[in-house]
């Protein structure tokens, strides 16, 4: 099973950006966690991608079609603004889990809106970087359950 993990704007600044909200772990720590979790889950390939540009994220989602079995996505700020990312996820129709490091449900009102959620099988929030491992487990269980 091959999983694409997509990260949106400012996630490359983990450990620097608002550590009281996002923690002190770095983006490199996140990549290592995803790779380690993928190995533990018996996945074939884990690719972790980050961009600050909406079009790049859309391109990466489209490139996943026929290449990956599922997607874990943290669209970051684009969660609340991007119909384009939603449409790309719907177009490729791959099982997708939405992830947020912080507990977005306890933050500003605008963060309560998620456009991408309509294309996702589940959402994980407020678990820090460990939420990525949780999201990957949900995705693998969903895909394995579909194949059974």
N, CA and C atoms as a LAMMPS dump frame, in Angstrom:
ITEM: TIMESTEP
0
ITEM: NUMBER OF ATOMS
444
ITEM: BOX BOUNDS ff ff ff
-5.0000000000000000e+02 5.0000000000000000e+02
-5.0000000000000000e+02 5.0000000000000000e+02
-5.0000000000000000e+02 5.0000000000000000e+02
ITEM: ATOMS id mol type element x y z
1 1 1 N 0.846 -1.177 0
2 1 2 C 0 0 0
3 1 3 C 0.893 1.243 0
4 2 1 N 0.588 2.165 -0.866
5 2 2 C 1.373 3.392 -1.005
6 2 3 C 0.531 4.584 -0.547
7 3 1 N 1.11 5.408 0.329
8 3 2 C 0.399 6.544 0.918
9 3 3 C 1.152 7.832 0.636
10 4 1 N 0.4 8.835 0.221
11 4 2 C 0.932 10.175 0.032
12 4 3 C 0.472 11.042 1.201
13 5 1 N 1.419 11.683 1.879
14 5 2 C 1.124 12.606 2.973
15 5 3 C 1.408 14.012 2.454
16 6 1 N 0.373 14.839 2.401
17 6 2 C 0.482 16.193 1.849
18 6 3 C 0.331 17.214 2.973
19 7 1 N 1.239 18.184 2.979
20 7 2 C 1.219 19.251 3.973
21 7 3 C 1.201 20.609 3.297
22 8 1 N 0.312 21.478 3.785
23 8 2 C 0.14 22.79 3.196
24 8 3 C 1.034 23.858 3.792
25 9 1 N 0.648 25.112 3.615
26 9 2 C 1.499 26.248 3.945
27 9 3 C 1.919 26.306 5.41
28 10 1 N 3.171 26.703 5.565
29 10 2 C 3.81 26.974 6.852
30 10 3 C 4.16 25.732 7.663
31 11 1 N 3.79 24.555 7.193
32 11 2 C 4.158 23.363 7.956
33 11 3 C 5.656 23.088 7.894
34 12 1 N 6.325 23.637 6.906
35 12 2 C 7.784 23.544 6.862
36 12 3 C 8.425 24.325 8.008
37 13 1 N 7.656 25.141 8.697
38 13 2 C 8.148 25.956 9.807
39 13 3 C 7.857 25.332 11.176
40 14 1 N 7.464 24.059 11.194
41 14 2 C 7.212 23.389 12.471
42 14 3 C 8.432 23.511 13.371
43 15 1 N 8.179 23.703 14.648
44 15 2 C 9.242 23.879 15.62
45 15 3 C 9.609 25.338 15.805
46 16 1 N 9.297 26.153 14.81
47 16 2 C 9.576 27.592 14.856
48 16 3 C 8.269 28.366 14.994
49 17 1 N 7.287 27.986 14.199
50 17 2 C 6.009 28.698 14.141
51 17 3 C 5.132 28.356 15.338
52 18 1 N 4.766 29.349 16.105
53 18 2 C 3.844 29.21 17.236
54 18 3 C 3.999 27.868 17.968
55 19 1 N 5.147 27.65 18.613
56 19 2 C 5.378 26.355 19.259
57 19 3 C 4.375 26.021 20.359
58 20 1 N 3.733 27.029 20.944
59 20 2 C 2.717 26.75 21.957
60 20 3 C 1.483 26.078 21.356
61 21 1 N 1.275 26.278 20.061
62 21 2 C 0.141 25.659 19.367
63 21 3 C 0.577 24.396 18.636
64 22 1 N 1.701 24.475 17.908
65 22 2 C 2.104 23.397 17.012
66 22 3 C 3.232 22.521 17.556
67 23 1 N 3.772 22.864 18.718
68 23 2 C 4.821 22.064 19.323
69 23 3 C 6.212 22.468 18.861
70 24 1 N 7.196 21.798 19.402
71 24 2 C 8.588 22.117 19.116
72 24 3 C 9.23 21.119 18.156
73 25 1 N 8.502 20.089 17.793
74 25 2 C 9.04 19.138 16.823
75 25 3 C 9.121 19.799 15.454
76 26 1 N 10.089 19.367 14.664
77 26 2 C 10.354 19.982 13.368
78 26 3 C 9.651 19.236 12.235
79 27 1 N 9.71 19.835 11.058
80 27 2 C 9.16 19.163 9.88
81 27 3 C 9.914 17.863 9.611
82 28 1 N 11.215 17.859 9.848
83 28 2 C 12 16.634 9.676
84 28 3 C 11.514 15.552 10.628
85 29 1 N 11.126 15.933 11.847
86 29 2 C 10.546 14.973 12.797
87 29 3 C 9.246 14.398 12.248
88 30 1 N 8.447 15.243 11.628
89 30 2 C 7.183 14.797 11.034
90 30 3 C 7.437 13.79 9.914
91 31 1 N 8.373 14.095 9.043
92 31 2 C 8.692 13.184 7.942
93 31 3 C 9.152 11.84 8.501
94 32 1 N 10.031 11.852 9.494
95 32 2 C 10.523 10.612 10.099
96 32 3 C 9.385 9.815 10.731
97 33 1 N 8.463 10.505 11.41
98 33 2 C 7.319 9.829 12.02
99 33 3 C 6.46 9.146 10.953
100 34 1 N 6.203 9.82 9.852
101 34 2 C 5.385 9.24 8.785
102 34 3 C 6.078 8.021 8.168
103 35 1 N 7.367 8.137 7.943
104 35 2 C 8.109 7.013 7.366
105 35 3 C 8.135 5.826 8.323
106 36 1 N 8.361 6.09 9.6
107 36 2 C 8.377 5.029 10.611
108 36 3 C 6.998 4.364 10.72
109 37 1 N 5.941 5.181 10.747
110 37 2 C 4.583 4.639 10.839
111 37 3 C 4.253 3.798 9.616
112 38 1 N 4.628 4.279 8.443
113 38 2 C 4.399 3.518 7.22
114 38 3 C 5.069 2.153 7.279
115 39 1 N 6.302 2.111 7.762
116 39 2 C 7.017 0.834 7.893
117 39 3 C 6.306 -0.084 8.879
118 40 1 N 5.874 0.475 10.018
119 40 2 C 5.155 -0.32 11.028
120 40 3 C 3.851 -0.882 10.479
121 41 1 N 3.204 -0.131 9.59
122 41 2 C 1.925 -0.563 9.012
123 41 3 C 2.103 -1.475 7.8
124 42 1 N 3.348 -1.7 7.405
125 42 2 C 3.62 -2.562 6.263
126 42 3 C 3.352 -1.908 4.921
127 43 1 N 3.393 -0.602 4.881
128 43 2 C 3.161 0.109 3.628
129 43 3 C 4.366 -0.048 2.713
130 44 1 N 4.107 0 1.422
131 44 2 C 5.179 -0.101 0.459
132 44 3 C 5.936 1.2 0.314
133 45 1 N 5.219 2.279 0.113
134 45 2 C 5.86 3.576 -0.106
135 45 3 C 5.095 4.653 0.635
136 46 1 N 5.858 5.504 1.299
137 46 2 C 5.309 6.692 1.959
138 46 3 C 6.045 7.881 1.364
139 47 1 N 5.29 8.79 0.769
140 47 2 C 5.89 10.033 0.288
141 47 3 C 5.291 11.176 1.092
142 48 1 N 6.153 12.029 1.623
143 48 2 C 5.715 13.185 2.397
144 48 3 C 6.078 14.425 1.592
145 49 1 N 5.073 15.249 1.331
146 49 2 C 5.224 16.411 0.453
147 49 3 C 4.7 17.647 1.161
148 50 1 N 5.373 18.772 0.965
149 50 2 C 4.925 20.038 1.538
150 50 3 C 5.093 21.142 0.513
151 51 1 N 4.097 22.042 0.46
152 51 2 C 4.201 23.23 -0.372
153 51 3 C 3.416 24.359 0.275
154 52 1 N 3.889 25.568 0.034
155 52 2 C 3.184 26.766 0.478
156 52 3 C 2.257 27.298 -0.611
157 53 1 N 2.166 26.584 -1.733
158 53 2 C 1.437 27.071 -2.905
159 53 3 C 0.251 26.153 -3.223
160 54 1 N -0.917 26.734 -3.284
161 54 2 C -2.148 25.972 -3.503
162 54 3 C -2.099 25.15 -4.788
163 55 1 N -1.653 25.749 -5.879
164 55 2 C -1.598 25.026 -7.15
165 55 3 C -0.674 23.824 -7.1
166 56 1 N 0.44 23.948 -6.376
167 56 2 C 1.352 22.807 -6.225
168 56 3 C 0.666 21.662 -5.486
169 57 1 N -0.106 21.997 -4.463
170 57 2 C -0.828 20.969 -3.709
171 57 3 C -1.858 20.279 -4.599
172 58 1 N -2.553 21.059 -5.408
173 58 2 C -3.54 20.494 -6.34
174 58 3 C -2.842 19.589 -7.352
175 59 1 N -1.723 20.044 -7.895
176 59 2 C -0.956 19.207 -8.837
177 59 3 C -0.542 17.898 -8.191
178 60 1 N -0.086 17.953 -6.944
179 60 2 C 0.369 16.737 -6.254
180 60 3 C -0.801 15.776 -6.038
181 61 1 N -1.953 16.297 -5.681
182 61 2 C -3.147 15.446 -5.522
183 61 3 C -3.478 14.775 -6.848
184 62 1 N -3.461 15.522 -7.928
185 62 2 C -3.774 14.945 -9.242
186 62 3 C -2.745 13.895 -9.652
187 63 1 N -1.479 14.13 -9.339
188 63 2 C -0.427 13.155 -9.655
189 63 3 C -0.586 11.862 -8.864
190 64 1 N -1.304 11.914 -7.747
191 64 2 C -1.511 10.728 -6.921
192 64 3 C -2.435 9.711 -7.584
193 65 1 N -3.254 10.178 -8.517
194 65 2 C -4.208 9.291 -9.187
195 65 3 C -3.456 8.178 -9.907
196 66 1 N -3.776 6.936 -9.598
197 66 2 C -3.143 5.784 -10.225
198 66 3 C -1.763 5.466 -9.684
199 67 1 N -1.293 6.259 -8.719
200 67 2 C 0.055 6.079 -8.17
201 67 3 C 0.027 5.704 -6.69
202 68 1 N -0.916 6.283 -5.954
203 68 2 C -1.041 6.038 -4.519
204 68 3 C -2.387 5.409 -4.21
205 69 1 N -2.431 4.7 -3.077
206 69 2 C -3.676 4.06 -2.653
207 69 3 C -4.526 4.97 -1.779
208 70 1 N -3.899 5.98 -1.184
209 70 2 C -4.631 6.892 -0.323
210 70 3 C -3.793 8.095 0.03
211 71 1 N -4.46 9.093 0.623
212 71 2 C -3.825 10.364 0.949
213 71 3 C -4.137 10.732 2.404
214 72 1 N -3.125 11.235 3.094
215 72 2 C -3.303 11.931 4.36
216 72 3 C -2.964 13.376 4.057
217 73 1 N -3.859 14.304 4.39
218 73 2 C -3.637 15.704 4.02
219 73 3 C -3.858 16.645 5.185
220 74 1 N -2.888 17.522 5.374
221 74 2 C -3.036 18.664 6.27
222 74 3 C -2.961 19.894 5.376
223 75 1 N -4.11 20.383 4.928
224 75 2 C -4.106 21.523 4.023
225 75 3 C -3.747 22.829 4.714
226 76 1 N -3.602 22.804 6.032
227 76 2 C -3.265 23.982 6.826
228 76 3 C -4.271 25.094 6.525
229 77 1 N -3.809 26.297 6.26
230 77 2 C -4.718 27.426 6.045
231 77 3 C -5.664 27.208 4.868
232 78 1 N -5.251 26.404 3.894
233 78 2 C -6.125 26.139 2.748
234 78 3 C -7.349 25.297 3.118
235 79 1 N -7.332 24.705 4.294
236 79 2 C -8.498 23.965 4.782
237 79 3 C -9.75 24.83 4.693
238 80 1 N -9.587 26.094 5.053
239 80 2 C -10.706 27.007 5.245
240 80 3 C -11.01 27.855 4.019
241 81 1 N -10.238 27.657 2.946
242 81 2 C -10.392 28.556 1.795
243 81 3 C -10.409 27.872 0.44
244 82 1 N -9.934 26.639 0.339
245 82 2 C -9.654 26.086 -0.985
246 82 3 C -10.699 25.096 -1.496
247 83 1 N -11.549 25.595 -2.354
248 83 2 C -12.452 24.719 -3.089
249 83 3 C -11.646 23.937 -4.131
250 84 1 N -10.545 24.511 -4.614
251 84 2 C -9.691 23.841 -5.588
252 84 3 C -9.102 22.548 -5.045
253 85 1 N -8.642 22.561 -3.801
254 85 2 C -8.108 21.333 -3.194
255 85 3 C -9.237 20.326 -2.996
256 86 1 N -10.386 20.781 -2.54
257 86 2 C -11.55 19.897 -2.424
258 86 3 C -11.865 19.244 -3.761
259 87 1 N -11.939 20.038 -4.819
260 87 2 C -12.273 19.5 -6.136
261 87 3 C -11.227 18.498 -6.623
262 88 1 N -9.943 18.757 -6.341
263 88 2 C -8.892 17.818 -6.73
264 88 3 C -9.044 16.494 -5.99
265 89 1 N -9.345 16.563 -4.695
266 89 2 C -9.552 15.329 -3.923
267 89 3 C -10.753 14.558 -4.451
268 90 1 N -11.822 15.265 -4.78
269 90 2 C -12.996 14.591 -5.349
270 90 3 C -12.67 13.987 -6.707
271 91 1 N -11.863 14.673 -7.505
272 91 2 C -11.541 14.189 -8.849
273 91 3 C -10.76 12.88 -8.802
274 92 1 N -9.763 12.796 -7.915
275 92 2 C -8.958 11.565 -7.872
276 92 3 C -9.667 10.459 -7.111
277 93 1 N -10.598 10.821 -6.243
278 93 2 C -11.444 9.869 -5.505
279 93 3 C -10.639 8.811 -4.747
280 94 1 N -9.494 9.213 -4.215
281 94 2 C -8.717 8.314 -3.364
282 94 3 C -9.171 8.476 -1.914
283 95 1 N -9.179 7.399 -1.141
284 95 2 C -9.496 7.558 0.276
285 95 3 C -8.525 8.566 0.89
286 96 1 N -9.078 9.528 1.626
287 96 2 C -8.268 10.618 2.18
288 96 3 C -8.659 10.875 3.621
289 97 1 N -7.648 11.097 4.466
290 97 2 C -7.876 11.476 5.859
291 97 3 C -7.301 12.875 6.056
292 98 1 N -8.116 13.755 6.608
293 98 2 C -7.716 15.122 6.942
294 98 3 C -7.072 15.126 8.324
295 99 1 N -5.946 15.817 8.445
296 99 2 C -5.233 15.885 9.72
297 99 3 C -4.908 17.339 10.059
298 100 1 N -5.034 17.672 11.342
299 100 2 C -4.611 18.978 11.852
300 100 3 C -3.867 18.751 13.161
301 101 1 N -2.728 19.379 13.298
302 101 2 C -1.896 19.222 14.488
303 101 3 C -2.593 19.795 15.705
304 102 1 N -3.174 20.962 15.56
305 102 2 C -3.842 21.624 16.681
306 102 3 C -5.311 21.202 16.752
307 103 1 N -5.914 21.526 17.883
308 103 2 C -7.344 21.261 18.077
309 103 3 C -8.117 22.417 17.449
310 104 1 N -8.334 22.333 16.147
311 104 2 C -8.955 23.441 15.428
312 104 3 C -10.349 23.772 15.954
313 105 1 N -11.03 22.807 16.536
314 105 2 C -12.375 23.043 17.056
315 105 3 C -12.359 23.967 18.281
316 106 1 N -11.185 24.208 18.857
317 106 2 C -11.074 25.105 20.012
318 106 3 C -10.353 26.401 19.665
319 107 1 N -10.252 26.682 18.38
320 107 2 C -9.528 27.88 17.946
321 107 3 C -10.489 28.894 17.318
322 108 1 N -9.978 29.796 16.52
323 108 2 C -10.79 30.866 15.939
324 108 3 C -11.97 30.308 15.144
325 109 1 N -13.017 31.121 15.045
326 109 2 C -14.247 30.701 14.367
327 109 3 C -14.003 30.3 12.915
328 110 1 N -13.144 31.023 12.199
329 110 2 C -12.922 30.696 10.79
330 110 3 C -12.299 29.317 10.617
331 111 1 N -11.611 28.811 11.65
332 111 2 C -10.98 27.49 11.556
333 111 3 C -11.995 26.35 11.694
334 112 1 N -13.237 26.689 11.984
335 112 2 C -14.269 25.665 12.105
336 112 3 C -14.763 25.187 10.749
337 113 1 N -14.425 25.916 9.702
338 113 2 C -14.866 25.578 8.35
339 113 3 C -13.777 24.781 7.657
340 114 1 N -14.141 23.604 7.154
341 114 2 C -13.204 22.793 6.385
342 114 3 C -13.858 22.425 5.062
343 115 1 N -13.33 22.985 3.993
344 115 2 C -13.828 22.615 2.669
345 115 3 C -13.422 21.203 2.305
346 116 1 N -12.208 20.8 2.663
347 116 2 C -11.708 19.486 2.234
348 116 3 C -12.435 18.329 2.918
349 117 1 N -13.012 18.57 4.056
350 117 2 C -13.64 17.496 4.837
351 117 3 C -14.687 16.726 4.035
352 118 1 N -15.346 17.398 3.09
353 118 2 C -16.367 16.728 2.281
354 118 3 C -15.8 15.605 1.413
355 119 1 N -14.479 15.613 1.197
356 119 2 C -13.85 14.578 0.372
357 119 3 C -13.063 13.57 1.21
358 120 1 N -13.219 13.626 2.535
359 120 2 C -12.4 12.792 3.424
360 120 3 C -13.237 11.733 4.133
361 121 1 N -12.587 10.611 4.432
362 121 2 C -13.256 9.528 5.154
363 121 3 C -13.218 9.758 6.662
364 122 1 N -12.267 10.6 7.129
365 122 2 C -12.128 10.882 8.558
366 122 3 C -11.301 12.151 8.732
367 123 1 N -11.382 12.708 9.946
368 123 2 C -10.589 13.874 10.317
369 123 3 C -9.972 13.619 11.683
370 124 1 N -8.69 13.948 11.811
371 124 2 C -7.966 13.822 13.077
372 124 3 C -7.462 15.211 13.449
373 125 1 N -7.778 15.667 14.672
374 125 2 C -7.325 16.987 15.113
375 125 3 C -6.814 16.924 16.546
376 126 1 N -5.901 17.842 16.847
377 126 2 C -5.495 18.07 18.222
378 126 3 C -4.604 17.022 18.851
379 127 1 N -3.969 16.168 18.051
380 127 2 C -3.098 15.126 18.598
381 127 3 C -1.622 15.417 18.355
382 128 1 N -1.307 16.644 17.949
383 128 2 C 0.075 16.953 17.623
384 128 3 C 0.528 16.131 16.431
385 129 1 N 1.833 15.94 16.317
386 129 2 C 2.342 15.148 15.194
387 129 3 C 1.861 13.704 15.248
388 130 1 N 1.577 13.193 16.448
389 130 2 C 1.068 11.817 16.564
390 130 3 C -0.223 11.615 15.791
391 131 1 N -0.938 12.696 15.537
392 131 2 C -2.158 12.601 14.745
393 131 3 C -1.905 12.067 13.343
394 132 1 N -0.718 12.296 12.811
395 132 2 C -0.38 11.758 11.489
396 132 3 C -0.362 10.231 11.519
397 133 1 N 0.233 9.662 12.568
398 133 2 C 0.248 8.203 12.701
399 133 3 C -1.18 7.671 12.828
400 134 1 N -2 8.367 13.604
401 134 2 C -3.399 7.984 13.764
402 134 3 C -4.115 8.038 12.411
403 135 1 N -3.909 9.123 11.665
404 135 2 C -4.542 9.279 10.353
405 135 3 C -4.097 8.168 9.395
406 136 1 N -2.819 7.827 9.434
407 136 2 C -2.314 6.76 8.561
408 136 3 C -2.931 5.416 8.924
409 137 1 N -3.1 5.144 10.22
410 137 2 C -3.751 3.889 10.641
411 137 3 C -5.202 3.838 10.161
412 138 1 N -5.925 4.952 10.299
413 138 2 C -7.306 5.008 9.816
414 138 3 C -7.353 4.707 8.325
415 139 1 N -6.455 5.316 7.569
416 139 2 C -6.424 5.136 6.132
417 139 3 C -6.135 3.679 5.771
418 140 1 N -5.123 3.085 6.378
419 140 2 C -4.767 1.696 6.09
420 140 3 C -5.917 0.754 6.456
421 141 1 N -6.53 0.974 7.609
422 141 2 C -7.663 0.128 8.016
423 141 3 C -8.82 0.275 7.027
424 142 1 N -9.072 1.473 6.557
425 142 2 C -10.145 1.701 5.595
426 142 3 C -9.848 0.974 4.281
427 143 1 N -8.647 1.12 3.791
428 143 2 C -8.289 0.5 2.512
429 143 3 C -8.287 -1.017 2.648
430 144 1 N -7.706 -1.533 3.734
431 144 2 C -7.709 -2.987 3.961
432 144 3 C -9.127 -3.519 4.081
433 145 1 N -10.001 -2.773 4.747
434 145 2 C -11.391 -3.187 4.919
435 145 3 C -12.125 -3.204 3.595
436 146 1 N -11.785 -2.274 2.711
437 146 2 C -12.409 -2.228 1.383
438 146 3 C -11.995 -3.416 0.537
439 147 1 N -10.726 -3.814 0.706
440 147 2 C -10.204 -4.894 -0.124
441 147 3 C -10.673 -6.261 0.369
442 148 1 N -11.121 -6.339 1.633
443 148 2 C -11.499 -7.625 2.211
444 148 3 C -12.807 -8.146 1.648
